[in-house]
Structure formats: structure tokens, C-alpha cells
Amino acid sequence: MSILIVDDNKVNLFVIEKILKRAGYNDFVSLTSAREMFNYLDADTPSPKETSVDIILLDIMMPEIDGIEACRRLQEIPHLKDIPVIFVTALEDSNKVAEALDVGGIDYIMKPINKVDLLARIRVGLRLKYEKDWHRKQDEKIRNELDLSMQVQSSLLSEPVETEKLLIKASYLPANKLAGDMYYWHRIDEHRSAIIMLDMMGHGISASLVCMYISSVLRDALRTYTDPVRVITELNRWMNLLNKPESPVHYYFTAISMIIDTENKTVEYVNAGHPPGYALLDGDKVFALSTGCCPVGFFPEMDVKKNTISFEDRIQILLFTDGVMEALEKDDVNGLDKIRSAVSKGWLDCRTSSPIDFLLPSELQRDQPDDMCVVFIQAQ
């Protein structure tokens, strides 16, 4: 524990030092100006070391830089702003004292200094510093755990596919470090590929945890079943194992699951409560992949309906989560109409572009309240 005393009057420094020594506080440093204080704290160092100062006793009336301005500057320095500042002043101007507290001071003591008052305020300040340090360490621990979770979640997403017959790419923009959106694809055989996109209820940590829970089931389901109906039915079974009657929250997700067959030129799909997605067939016909059943996890049993699209030459499909629609609608446009229009423009070159760039300008891709995900598919 270290106390920093800053006062241009050496008599005041002597008095405070005596009080601290008699109370058992021997780790303190006395300075005579705010400039000395900033130098001692490495305030102007680009890569400052962790400070050992636990509390600052700061005089208000000092030449060059007064205590109020010094405290204001401390609050602007990340590694110093959490040090409690107690003002020591002879001023009886309540407006000046209020200003001192407004800039970041936690308390004040009047001169001449009363020993009991000073020690009581120091104890309060030290408790506050301890609590701030504890919360800072906890926050750092949580950030590290979130970073690891983000890496794990990202590793579950599929890599792009680029072959002569098939192109699959995705854009993935979580609102926070962890997201409730997910996509995955699996090559069944030489001609068929299974693809799924899902959007878990909510976003953030809870949605991502449920997302990771379902991811292993999802991978097994896409590898085991060659029918989107079976895939969605299996995922619903697992979601209902999670949704116990006594659970305070009922989790569900929307999804589009499909099988693309480049030999037979077909797309079989199930839309479980998800935004429709759009397909451009043979360069001129736009087809909406409309909802065929309720979201996964709503009910123990689902009446799952499958649809089939046939194409003669080639097909282009754009799947997206509702965060993309909401971002578009901030510009006072209908999100679905905007996406349908982008798809209808013709065969898009996505090999060198991110799929979301076809839908959203860069300024709408940042700082959105919901996760955003776009999957782009071309088959021929």
C-alpha cells in the first residue's frame, strides 16, 4: 500500500506525514507540485508501468497546476484514473469543493487537518481502491475467457468452399465477442453438399453457449442425414433436451437447412422460422426460400415441411440472419426488398469480396446491436 501526498506547503506535508506515521502508514511519498506527481506516476510515458499508488492526498490550491486541474488530467489517463483522490483544502468555498468532487475526487478534508477525519477518509479511499482493483482483475479475467470462447466459437465455423461447381462463402459479424449466429457445411459426396445457417434466440454469452451446445449435434446431423427434414427434426430433439420444464428461459433458434446437388441440379431445403433467403435461378428468376415450419425448440414435435428448387444451368443463393435486415432498415428501407434486389442483379462475383458487402455499406457493418451473418452460395 502506498500513499501519495501532494502539497506545495512543506508544513502541511510535515503534519500529514506525522499523522500517517503514528497511524502505522509508513509507505508514503511527499511531493510539492502536480508536475512532480505526474512525473512520479509516469503519466506521460507511452507504455506506463503498473503504479503502486493506492491513494492520493491532493491539495487544491497549488501554483502552475492546481489540484482540480491535476485530478481532471488523472481521470483522462487509463492506468491512473482508478486511484482515489482525496482533496486537502483550506478553502471554505462550497462551489470550489463541489467542482473538485465533480472532476473525480472521492472526498475532501479541510485544513487545519483533523487526525481522526484524515485517517477515516484514508480508510474509505483504500477500501474503494481495493474494490476497484478486484473488479479490474475480474474484468480482465472475463475478457481473457471471452477471447478464448470467441476463438473456440470461430473455429466451429466452416471454411470457404471454392470448386469448379460450387462456391460457398460467409460473412460473420458478431455484435459482441460472442454470437448466437452460426453456419456450417459438409460435403456429402462428389455432387452433394449439406449447408445450414441458424440464428439463436438473443445474442451475447447465453446465445453463444447454446449455439456451441448445438454445434456438435449439428455437425453429426449433417454428416448422418441426407435429408434436411431429418436434420431439423434431430436438432429439435436436442433443443428440447435443453429446455427443461423447470428452466427459467426457453431457448430456440431459426434455421435454414439445405442439400445442394450439382449433378441433379436441385436444392432441397427446410426453413424453420428463418428470414426467407433468396435464390437466383438461371440468371433471371428470383425465388424466396420461405418459411416451412416453426423455429427449432419451440415444441417437442415439429411438422417439418421440405421444399425443392430445380435449376437448369446455375443457382445463386443468399442466406442471412435478421440482424442484417435490421441494419438495412435503419436507412428507412424494407430489408427484405433490399436483399431481394441485390440478388436479382445477376451473377455476383463473390470470390474476391465479402458477401455482406453486397448488402450493407461499411458504415452499417459496424456497431450494430444484433449479430449479422450472410452465407453466399453459387452452384452450377
C-alpha positions, 0 to 999 in steps of 0.5 A: 500500500502506498500513499501519495501526498501532494502539497506545495506547503512543506508544513502541511506535508510535515503534519500529514506525514506525522499523522500517517506515521503514528497511524502505522502508514509508513509507505508514503511519498511527499511531493510539492507540485502536480508536475512532480506527481505526474512525473512520479506516476509516469503519466506521460510515458507511452507504455506506463508501468503498473503504479503502486499508488493506492491513494492520493492526498491532493491539495487544491490550491497549488501554483502552475497546476492546481489540484482540480486541474491535476485530478481532471488530467488523472481521470483522462489517463487509463492506468491512473484514473482508478486511484482515489483522490482525496482533496486537502483544502483550506478553502471554505468555498462550497462551489470550489469543493463541489467542482473538485468532487465533480472532476473525480475526487472521492472526498475532501478534508479541510485544513487545519487537518483533523487526525481522526477525519484524515485517517477515516477518509484514508480508510474509505479511499483504500477500501474503494481502491481495493474494490476497484482493483478486484473488479479490474482483475475480474474484468480482465479475467472475463475478457481473457475467457471471452477471447478464448470462447470467441476463438473456440466459437470461430473455429466451429465455423466452416471454411470457404468452399471454392470448386469448379461447381460450387462456391460457398462463402460467409460473412460473420459479424458478431455484435459482441465477442460472442454470437448466437449466429452460426453456419456450417457445411459438409460435403456429402459426396462428389455432387452433394453438399449439406449447408445450414445457417441458424440464428439463436434466440438473443445474442451475447454469452447465453446465445453463444453457449447454446449455439456451441451446445448445438454445434456438435449435434449439428455437425453429426446431423449433417454428416448422418442425414441426407435429408434436411427434414431429418436434420431439423427434426434431430436438432429439435430433439436436442433443443428440447433436451435443453429446455427443461420444464423447470428452466427459467428461459426457453431457448430456440433458434431459426434455421435454414437447412439445405442439400445442394446437388450439382449433378441433379441440379436441385436444392432441397431445403427446410426453413424453420422460422428463418428470414426467407433467403433468396435464390437466383435461378438461371440468371433471371428468376428470383425465388424466396426460400420461405418459411416451412415450419416453426423455429427449432425448440419451440415444441417437442414435435415439429411438422417439418415441411421440405421444399425443392428448387430445380435449376437448369444451368446455375443457382445463386443463393443468399442466406442471412440472419435478421440482424442484417435486415435490421441494419438495412432498415435503419436507412428507412428501407424494407430489408427484405426488398433490399436483399431481394434486389441485390440478388436479382442483379445477376451473377455476383462475383463473390470470390474476391469480396465479402458477401455482406458487402453486397448488402450493407455499406461499411458504415452499417457493418459496424456497431450494430446491436444484433449479430449479422451473418450472410452465407453466399452460395453459387452452384452450377 
